[in-house]
């Protein structure tokens, strides 16, 4: 089984992604790729993976100059659509992305 662990700073996932990748990689018959570049979602490389561990979410909080907090996209529309297609095609998704 080939698993992509897609890291990122949102939700502090960059702090645990390497630990998750290391743990999974020690399991028999599991090959893990750890990547922080979300561009992989729209690349042909996604065909290589059976599942994606995605813990950074679709949006993130951003503090504005006036002190307010807004939600901003963490994925481009193409990246979001590609991740959804990945799952719709029968591939696995592990995580709790906030939509």
N, C-alpha and C positions, 0 to 999 in steps of 0.2 A: 504494500500500500504506500502510495506517495502522498505526503501531506505537506501543504504550504502553511507555515506559520507567518502570517502577515503582521509585522510589528508596526508600532507607531506610538507617538507620545500621548495621544488622546487617551483619557482614562488611565494614564500611567502604564499602558500596556507594554511599553518598551522595557519596563522593569521586570516583567514576568515572562515576556515572549521567549527570551533565551532559555529560561528555566524550563518552560513547557517544551520547547524544541529539543532540549537536551534529554528530558525525560522520555519523550516520545521516541527519539532516535535510539534509545537503548532497548526498545522493545523489538522482539524478533519480527522480521518481515516488514518493518516500517522504515521508510526513507523520508527524512525531513529536510525541507528547504526553509531556512529562516531568511526573510526578506523584509525590508522596511519601505521599499519603493512600490507604492500603490499602482504604478504604471503596469506592473505585472498583471493586474486584473484584466487589462485590455490586450494583453499579448497572447500570441499562440501558445506560449508556455503553460497557460492554464490548463490546456488539454492533458498535460502530464500528470496533473494532480487528481487524486480521488476525493480529497477533502481540504477545506481551508479553515484554519483556526484564525478567527478575525475578532479581535477584542478592542479595536480602537473606535468603532462606531461610525455611523454615517454623518454625524454632525458633532460639533464641539462648541463649548462655551467660549465666548470672546468678550473680554471687558473692553468697553469703548472709552474714549477719552473723557466722556462726561460721567463715568462710573457705572453706567448701565451695562448689563450683560445681555448679549444677543447670541443666537445660535447661528453658526456658520457651517457650511458644508465641509466635511473632511474628505469627501470623495468628489470627483467630478461626476457630472451626470453619466458620462460614458463608463466610468469605473463602477458606479453604482449599478447601472444596467447590466454590466458584464458579470458582476458578482451574483445578481439575481438570476441571470441566465445560467450561470454555473450551477446553482442550486436546483433550478427548474429542470436542468438536464439530468438530474438524478445524483449529482455529486453531493458530498457532505459539507455542512457548515457547522462549525463549533464556535460558540461565543454568544454574546448578547449585544448585538449592534442596536443602537438607538436610532430609530427611524423617525 
